[in-house]
Amino acid sequence: MNRFVNQPKTKRGQATLDRLCKAAEQLFYKQGYYATSINDITSRAKVAPGTFYIYFTDKINIYKYLLVSYSHEIRMHIALRIKESNVTNRKDAERIGLRSFLEFISEHKSMYNIIWESLYIDKRLFVEYYTDFAKNYAHHIEEAIGIGQMKDYDPEVVAYMLMGISNFIGLNWVMFSDRKDVDHAVDEVMKILEEGLF
């Protein structure tokens, strides 16, 4: 994360950085990356225009910082929920992981816009975001296969398959309609994974 931002050394500096990031996130979500200027961000954050450059060299770096932050926050949120649940098998961890992912994105709806817009800003950002996420996911899948909690399928294929399920369940149940039957969707996904589709 440090490669995109000059990390503050004080609480006051951190508060200013947080305001800049929140302002950028809101503006990228509402009007998109290209229609948002650095002056828009600093104005919304209520800081002097020059303050931006204390933390970031340019607009693309605050965007990259948000992407990396999302990936980290999502993973930490899921890991914490799994840890709190004291589950002992991968199947239960997947259920909690899917539910906590949906919980996270319902509170951070701007995330999808920002992540998917990266495909049109710099395709490498989009690819790196999902590649990094998948590598981490595949590692956990390999561990589960190694101790006999999952069948021996290609961990990379399984990681992308499960990420695809999470992504599109999230789009339909949280982004498109803000549906209230999220638990039903999670139950159905787990039933399909456990019993098979064919």
N, C-alpha and C positions, 0 to 999 in steps of 0.2 A: 504494500500500500504506500510505503514511503517514497517510492520512485515517482509518484505523481503529485505529492504534496510536501510542502515544508512544514513538518509537524510542529505545532506550538509547544512552548515550554512552560506556559502558565495556564491556570484555569481560565483566566480572562481571554487568553488567546484561543483556547479550545472552544470557548463559548462563541467567539467570533467566527471561527472555522465552522462550527455547527450551524450558525445562522446562514453563512454563505451557502453551505451544502443544502440546507433546507430550502432556501430561496431558489437555488439552481434546480433542485428536484421539482419543486412546484411549477417553475416556469417551463422546464423541459417537458413536463407532463401536459401542461395546458397549451403551450404554443409550439413545442418542438425545439430541437437543438438549434437549427439554422435560424429560426426567428427570434432566438433569445441572444441578447448581447451581454457582455460583461457589465455594462452600465445598468442593464435591467436587473441583473443579479444583485449588484451592490445596492441599488436603490431599494429593492425589495428586502434585502437584509439590513437596511438602514445603517450602512457603513460608507465611508468615503471611497470613491472609485479606486484610489491607489491601494487601499487595504487588500483588495483581491490579490495583488501581485506579491504580497507578503507570503501568501500560501500557495499560489498557483502561478505558473508561467504563462498559461493561456487557457482558453475556454475548454479545449479538448481534454486538458488534464483534470479539470474538475469533473468532467463527464466520466473519464476513466476511473477516477477516484470513487465516484458513485457506483459504478459497475462492480468494482472490486469490493467495495463496502457491502453491496447487496449480497454478493456471493458468500462473503464471510458471515454476514448477519444471518442469512438463511441457514447456513450449515450449523452455526452456533445455536440458533433457535431450535432446530431439529435435534441436535445432539443433546441439548439441555433437557428437552421434553422426554427423550428416550431415557436419559440418565435418571430423571425424576421418577419415571415409571417403573424402574427396576426390572425391566424385561430381561429375559434370559435367552430369547431366541430371535432369529432374524425376522421371522414372519411377524411377530408382534412389534418388532422395531420398525418394520415397513409400514404397518398400520398407523403407528404413532407418528412416524415420519411424514406420511401423506397427510394425516390430519393436521399436524403442526405446520406443514408447508401451506396448507389452505388457510389456516388461522393467520399465518404471517402475511400472506399476500392480501388477505381481506383488510388488513391494517395498513398495507403499503401498496395500494392499487397503482400508484404511479410507476411501480417497479416494471411491470410488463411493457409499458410504453417506452421507458428508457432503455431496457434491455433490447427490445425488438427494433427500436429505431437505430441502434448501433449497427445493424446490418446495412443500413443505408448511409451511415456516416463513415464507417471504416469496417469493412467486412471482417477484418482480422480481429476486431474487438469482440464481435459476435461469436466468432469461432473460438477464440480464446476463453470467453466466458463459459461456454458449454463444454469445451474440452477439459478445462480445469475442474469443473464441477463433476464431469463424468469420471475423470481419473480418480478423484477422491472417492466417489461412489463405488467404482469398480474395485477399489482396494477393500472396502467393507464387504462387498459381495464375495471376493476371493477368500476372505477370512471365513465367511459363513460356509462356503463350499468346502473349505479345508477341514472344518469340524463337523461336516455332514448335516448342516442345517438348510442347505439349498442343494438342488440338483446341479450336476456338473455341466453347466452351459458356459459359453464364452462370457466372462464377466463384463467385457466392454459392451457386448450386444445387450446384455441384461440391464446394464446401467442406463444406456440410452433408451431402451424400451420403457423402463420404469420412470425415467425423467419425462418421456413423452406422455405417459399416462398422467403424471402429476401436472404437467404443463397444461394439457388440454382439459382435464377435469377442473383445474383452476380457472382457466379461461371461461368455461361454460357455467360453472357453479358460483364463481366469485365476480368475474369481470363482466360477463354478458348480461347477467340477470340478478346477481346478488341473492341467489336462492338460499332457502333456509334448510334444505334437506341434504346438507353436506355429509352428515353422518351416514345417510343412506348411500350416497355415492361411494364413500370410503368402504362401507360394508360390501357393496357390490364388487368393487375393484378387488378386494381381498378374497371374496368368494371365487371370482374368476381366476385369480392367480393360484388359489389353492386347488380348485377343482378342474381347471382347464376350460378352454373355450370350445374345444372340439372333442 
